[in-house]
């Protein structure tokens, strides 16, 4: 019998949604320190929301083993953080009159990012690119990440609708165990021993003597 109530989605490090979030964080860390002026609060803000996107995917994956409700909540927090990061990059480009890539260029970069999700590659690329290029790159990756997170959230919701939460899973596991063992758990007395009644459940010797006297 499988004693794992809610099936794990596996090691979060193997998930593309995590790998892409890590890439976004690494580029953002480089971007914020390189292109924003020292002392600008936006530096910490961008780095923290990028980190929040990544960390909540880790925590949501861990929570998936015990609570689908928590899993869904944390994945939504990750998406909200990346929504905020997207707005920061769009603001950066708008106020500096930087160009948004045309559709054909975006398509090429989307294909590249879809097939390359290792953070070391982007850490290697980042120092060689200007702010306009990196901002467009991260915006493209965030859109891909949002799509993946929406799918992950919908999957978690469907799992919840089909199987319920931890209580429902534990109830099913208990019923399955009873079925496999013939439904015979014995009697649990106050002393916790199976098949042995507690002292309180047995007539006392004094009670038996009293009944004999009455007869």
VOGU-3710 file (C-alpha; in Angstrom, 3 decimals, decimal comma):
1> xxxxxxxxxx> 0,000/0,000/0,000  1,245/3,479/-0,859  1,328/5,580/2,332  1,892/8,872/0,488  -1,478/10,623/0,713  -0,892/13,289/-1,940  1,426/12,389/-4,799  4,499/14,569/-5,095  5,148/16,440/-8,333  8,789/15,484/-8,045
11> xxxxxxxxxx> 11,924/17,470/-7,337  11,218/21,153/-8,003  14,668/21,500/-9,616  13,488/19,335/-12,494  10,466/21,539/-13,213  10,795/23,874/-16,203  8,676/26,428/-14,352  11,334/26,558/-11,619  14,296/26,586/-14,014  12,836/29,521/-15,923
21> xxxxxxxxxx> 12,108/31,404/-12,684  15,740/30,896/-11,679  16,891/32,312/-15,031  14,656/35,350/-14,549  16,068/35,910/-11,072  19,694/35,620/-12,210  19,271/38,077/-15,087  17,317/40,482/-12,866  20,036/40,418/-10,202  22,606/41,374/-12,829
31> xxxxxxxxxx> 20,318/43,906/-14,542  19,335/45,762/-11,360  22,897/46,138/-10,080  24,303/47,095/-13,464  21,742/49,486/-14,911  20,034/51,082/-11,893  21,767/53,771/-9,868  23,169/52,798/-6,500  20,679/53,713/-3,779  17,662/53,306/-6,078
41> xxxxxxxxxx> 15,073/51,360/-4,112  13,951/49,715/-7,331  17,093/47,561/-7,185  15,967/45,741/-4,045  12,357/45,752/-5,202  13,093/44,022/-8,515  15,449/41,501/-6,968  13,008/40,660/-4,167  9,993/40,114/-6,427  12,139/37,989/-8,775
51> xxxxxxxxxx> 13,239/35,973/-5,752  9,647/35,715/-4,533  8,614/34,217/-7,868  11,313/31,577/-7,582  10,967/30,805/-3,881  7,192/30,442/-3,935  7,506/27,847/-6,666  9,880/25,926/-4,378  7,521/26,253/-1,401  4,458/25,431/-3,498
61> xxxxxxxxxx> 6,123/22,272/-4,813  6,978/21,230/-1,257  3,439/21,986/-0,062  1,998/19,821/-2,852  2,868/16,755/-0,761  0,558/17,759/2,082  -1,850/20,515/1,038  -3,239/21,338/-2,373  -4,807/24,500/-0,961  -1,391/25,801/0,139
71> xxxxxxxxxx> 0,163/24,682/-3,140  -2,355/26,713/-5,152  -1,935/29,747/-2,896  1,863/29,774/-3,208  1,831/29,333/-6,982  -0,543/32,297/-7,198  1,852/34,342/-5,052  4,662/33,418/-7,454  2,588/34,591/-10,412  1,663/37,858/-8,673
81> xxxxxxxxxx> 5,348/38,528/-7,943  6,283/38,015/-11,580  3,407/40,273/-12,663  4,978/42,983/-10,513  8,429/42,320/-11,957  7,027/42,542/-15,483  5,601/45,985/-14,686  9,020/47,106/-13,370  10,733/46,129/-16,624  8,010/47,767/-18,713
91> xxxxxxxxxx> 8,335/50,958/-16,652  12,109/50,921/-17,115  11,754/50,702/-20,883  8,948/53,240/-21,186  10,544/56,095/-19,214  13,844/55,611/-21,094  12,173/55,365/-24,517  13,673/51,955/-25,201  12,312/49,935/-28,096  10,120/46,890/-27,636
101> xxxxxxxxxx> 11,173/44,101/-29,972  9,001/43,575/-33,070  6,883/40,436/-33,244  9,327/38,501/-35,429  12,193/39,162/-33,024  10,020/38,199/-30,062  9,117/34,945/-31,780  12,792/34,082/-32,326  13,635/34,815/-28,702  10,616/32,856/-27,444
111> xxxxxxxxxx> 11,867/29,809/-29,333  15,352/30,273/-27,909  14,069/30,626/-24,331  11,729/27,684/-24,736  14,671/25,411/-25,490  17,173/26,939/-23,073  16,297/26,942/-19,386  19,686/26,656/-17,687  20,582/29,702/-15,609  24,332/29,476/-16,254
121> xxxxxxxxxx> 23,692/30,281/-19,937  21,915/33,551/-19,124  24,516/34,512/-16,521  27,041/34,175/-19,318  24,953/36,212/-21,764  23,892/39,037/-19,415  27,224/40,932/-19,103  27,507/41,116/-22,919  24,095/42,672/-23,582  22,745/46,202/-23,145
131> xxxxxxxxxx> 19,765/47,136/-20,986  17,292/47,216/-23,877  18,198/43,691/-24,925  18,090/42,268/-21,407  14,803/43,985/-20,566  13,174/42,578/-23,705  14,648/39,171/-22,962  13,290/39,057/-19,414  9,879/40,353/-20,492  9,691/37,491/-22,993
141> xxxxxxxxxx> 10,687/34,976/-20,317  8,190/36,341/-17,803  5,353/35,891/-20,309  6,437/32,274/-20,800  6,690/31,762/-17,044  3,209/33,182/-16,470  1,801/30,737/-18,995  3,513/27,828/-17,230  2,304/28,995/-13,811  -1,292/29,301/-15,006
151> xxxxxxxxxx> -1,118/25,711/-16,261  0,423/24,580/-12,971  -2,299/26,337/-10,955  -5,067/24,881/-13,119  -3,591/21,407/-12,710  -3,468/21,826/-8,928  -7,079/23,038/-8,917  -8,165/20,042/-10,988  -6,351/17,690/-8,613  -8,168/19,319/-5,717
161> xxxxxxxxxx> -11,567/18,982/-7,396  -10,945/15,323/-8,237  -9,245/14,172/-5,042  -9,853/16,839/-2,410  -7,304/17,892/0,184  -5,258/16,029/2,752  -8,297/15,080/4,879  -10,050/13,439/1,955  -6,857/11,648/0,952  -6,325/10,377/4,513
171> xxxxxxxxxx> -9,922/9,156/4,701  -9,525/7,244/1,421  -6,223/5,778/2,616  -7,835/4,653/5,886  -10,779/3,041/4,090  -8,415/1,298/1,695  -6,367/0,005/4,620  -9,490/-1,318/6,341  -10,585/-2,995/3,130  -7,211/-4,698/2,680
181> xxxxxxxxxx> -7,188/-5,891/6,291  -10,764/-7,099/6,400  -12,015/-4,118/8,370  -10,917/-5,772/11,625  -9,033/-3,352/13,818  -9,931/-5,033/17,096  -10,954/-3,123/20,181  -8,918/-0,188/21,396  -9,138/0,252/25,172  -7,842/3,153/27,180
191> xxxxxxxxxx> -4,526/1,399/27,535  -4,180/1,484/23,733  -3,860/-2,282/23,293  -5,626/-3,803/20,319  -8,099/-6,544/21,130  -7,925/-5,925/24,875  -10,657/-4,105/26,685  -9,767/-1,512/29,227  -10,398/-2,057/32,927  -13,284/0,422/32,803
201> xxxxxxxxxx> -15,084/-1,664/30,172  -15,013/-4,910/32,302  -17,288/-5,578/35,312  -15,336/-5,224/38,548  -15,058/-8,086/41,034  -17,040/-6,069/43,610  -19,815/-5,571/41,071  -19,957/-9,328/40,401  -20,053/-10,132/44,118  -22,847/-7,600/44,576
211> xxxxx> -24,898/-9,198/41,847  -24,377/-12,653/43,406  -25,538/-11,385/46,806  -28,720/-9,963/45,297  -29,526/-13,338/43,828
//
